[in-house]
Amino acid sequence: MQPQSAADLMIYRDKEYKCGIDVTLAVVGGKWKASILWHLALQTMRFSDLQRQFSGTTRKMLTQQLRELEADGLVHREVYPQVPPKVEYSLTEKGRSIYPILEMMCSWAREYLQD
């Protein structure tokens, strides 16, 4: 659907978008973000647990993706004041709201690969 006026434009990170799909992809796009959200929907995880899940990424990249998801309000980072430091990641309410979309994407992929 095309916007009818300038009021229909959406702004995310100082960039204008005309389509909600583009905004969604800007938020959860990236090599690891959707997968991070998928895993966190199942359980709260420590950084080391996430790193084991995504062995194909670097510590720096995983940290960057988590920080962006946190900045966008999808992931909550809990730091426990202990030695050694304990940090856990979980989904916020906003983060949980994308789970049905991720489920549909997984279902679509299975069907696509069966054809």
C-alpha positions as a Markdown table, in Angstrom:
| # | Residue | x | y | z |
|---|---|---|---|---|
| 1 | Met | 0.0 | 0.0 | 0.0 |
| 2 | Gln | 1.4 | 3.4 | -1.0 |
| 3 | Pro | 1.3 | 6.3 | 1.5 |
| 4 | Gln | -1.4 | 8.9 | 0.9 |
| 5 | Ser | 0.5 | 11.7 | 2.5 |
| 6 | Ala | 3.7 | 12.7 | 4.3 |
| 7 | Ala | 1.9 | 11.8 | 7.5 |
| 8 | Asp | 1.9 | 8.1 | 6.3 |
| 9 | Leu | 5.7 | 8.1 | 6.3 |
| 10 | Met | 7.3 | 6.1 | 9.1 |
| 11 | Ile | 10.6 | 7.2 | 10.7 |
| 12 | Tyr | 13.1 | 4.7 | 12.3 |
| 13 | Arg | 16.6 | 5.7 | 13.3 |
| 14 | Asp | 16.2 | 9.0 | 11.4 |
| 15 | Lys | 15.4 | 7.3 | 8.2 |
| 16 | Glu | 12.0 | 7.6 | 6.4 |
| 17 | Tyr | 10.1 | 4.5 | 5.3 |
| 18 | Lys | 7.0 | 4.2 | 3.2 |
| 19 | Cys | 6.3 | 0.6 | 4.0 |
| 20 | Gly | 5.9 | -1.2 | 7.3 |
| 21 | Ile | 7.7 | -4.2 | 5.9 |
| 22 | Asp | 10.8 | -2.1 | 5.4 |
| 23 | Val | 10.7 | -0.9 | 9.0 |
| 24 | Thr | 10.3 | -4.5 | 10.2 |
| 25 | Leu | 13.3 | -5.6 | 8.2 |
| 26 | Ala | 15.3 | -2.6 | 9.4 |
| 27 | Val | 14.6 | -3.6 | 13.0 |
| 28 | Val | 15.0 | -7.4 | 12.8 |
| 29 | Gly | 17.1 | -7.6 | 9.7 |
| 30 | Gly | 20.8 | -8.4 | 10.0 |
| 31 | Lys | 22.4 | -11.8 | 10.0 |
| 32 | Trp | 21.6 | -12.8 | 13.5 |
| 33 | Lys | 18.8 | -10.7 | 15.0 |
| 34 | Ala | 15.8 | -12.8 | 14.0 |
| 35 | Ser | 17.5 | -15.9 | 15.3 |
| 36 | Ile | 18.5 | -14.2 | 18.5 |
| 37 | Leu | 14.8 | -13.3 | 19.0 |
| 38 | Trp | 13.7 | -16.8 | 18.2 |
| 39 | His | 16.1 | -18.3 | 20.8 |
| 40 | Leu | 15.2 | -15.7 | 23.5 |
| 41 | Ala | 11.5 | -16.4 | 22.9 |
| 42 | Leu | 12.1 | -19.9 | 24.2 |
| 43 | Gln | 14.1 | -19.0 | 27.3 |
| 44 | Thr | 16.2 | -16.3 | 29.0 |
| 45 | Met | 19.8 | -16.8 | 28.1 |
| 46 | Arg | 23.3 | -15.8 | 29.2 |
| 47 | Phe | 25.7 | -14.3 | 26.6 |
| 48 | Ser | 27.8 | -17.5 | 26.6 |
| 49 | Asp | 24.7 | -19.6 | 25.9 |
| 50 | Leu | 23.9 | -17.3 | 22.9 |
| 51 | Gln | 27.4 | -17.5 | 21.7 |
| 52 | Arg | 27.3 | -21.3 | 21.7 |
| 53 | Gln | 24.1 | -21.1 | 19.6 |
| 54 | Phe | 25.7 | -18.8 | 17.1 |
| 55 | Ser | 29.2 | -20.2 | 16.7 |
| 56 | Gly | 29.4 | -18.7 | 13.2 |
| 57 | Thr | 29.5 | -15.2 | 14.6 |
| 58 | Thr | 32.1 | -13.2 | 16.5 |
| 59 | Arg | 31.7 | -12.0 | 20.1 |
| 60 | Lys | 31.8 | -8.4 | 18.7 |
| 61 | Met | 29.0 | -9.1 | 16.2 |
| 62 | Leu | 26.8 | -10.8 | 18.7 |
| 63 | Thr | 27.3 | -8.0 | 21.1 |
| 64 | Gln | 26.4 | -5.4 | 18.5 |
| 65 | Gln | 23.2 | -7.3 | 17.4 |
| 66 | Leu | 22.1 | -7.6 | 21.1 |
| 67 | Arg | 22.8 | -3.9 | 21.7 |
| 68 | Glu | 20.7 | -2.9 | 18.7 |
| 69 | Leu | 17.9 | -5.2 | 19.8 |
| 70 | Glu | 18.1 | -3.7 | 23.3 |
| 71 | Ala | 18.1 | -0.2 | 21.9 |
| 72 | Asp | 15.0 | -1.0 | 19.9 |
| 73 | Gly | 13.2 | -2.2 | 23.0 |
| 74 | Leu | 13.0 | -5.9 | 21.9 |
| 75 | Val | 15.6 | -7.4 | 24.3 |
| 76 | His | 16.1 | -6.8 | 28.0 |
| 77 | Arg | 19.6 | -7.1 | 29.4 |
| 78 | Glu | 19.9 | -7.9 | 33.1 |
| 79 | Val | 23.2 | -7.5 | 34.8 |
| 80 | Tyr | 23.6 | -9.1 | 38.2 |
| 81 | Pro | 26.1 | -7.5 | 40.6 |
| 82 | Gln | 28.3 | -10.5 | 41.4 |
| 83 | Val | 31.8 | -11.7 | 40.6 |
| 84 | Pro | 32.2 | -12.9 | 38.0 |
| 85 | Pro | 29.5 | -10.7 | 36.4 |
| 86 | Lys | 26.3 | -12.5 | 35.3 |
| 87 | Val | 24.4 | -11.0 | 32.3 |
| 88 | Glu | 21.1 | -12.5 | 31.1 |
| 89 | Tyr | 19.1 | -11.6 | 28.0 |
| 90 | Ser | 15.3 | -12.0 | 27.6 |
| 91 | Leu | 12.6 | -10.6 | 25.4 |
| 92 | Thr | 10.6 | -7.6 | 26.4 |
| 93 | Glu | 6.9 | -7.5 | 25.8 |
| 94 | Lys | 7.6 | -5.7 | 22.5 |
| 95 | Gly | 10.1 | -8.4 | 21.6 |
| 96 | Arg | 7.6 | -11.2 | 22.4 |
| 97 | Ser | 5.1 | -9.5 | 20.0 |
| 98 | Ile | 7.2 | -10.5 | 17.0 |
| 99 | Tyr | 7.3 | -14.2 | 17.9 |
| 100 | Pro | 4.2 | -15.1 | 15.8 |
| 101 | Ile | 5.8 | -13.5 | 12.8 |
| 102 | Leu | 9.0 | -15.5 | 13.3 |
| 103 | Glu | 6.9 | -18.7 | 13.7 |
| 104 | Met | 5.2 | -17.9 | 10.3 |
| 105 | Met | 8.6 | -17.4 | 8.8 |
| 106 | Cys | 9.8 | -20.8 | 10.0 |
| 107 | Ser | 6.6 | -22.4 | 8.7 |
| 108 | Trp | 7.0 | -20.7 | 5.3 |
| 109 | Ala | 10.6 | -21.9 | 5.1 |
| 110 | Arg | 9.6 | -25.5 | 5.7 |
| 111 | Glu | 6.9 | -25.4 | 3.1 |
| 112 | Tyr | 9.3 | -23.6 | 0.6 |
| 113 | Leu | 12.0 | -26.2 | 1.1 |
| 114 | Gln | 9.5 | -29.0 | 0.6 |
| 115 | Asp | 8.6 | -27.8 | -2.9 |
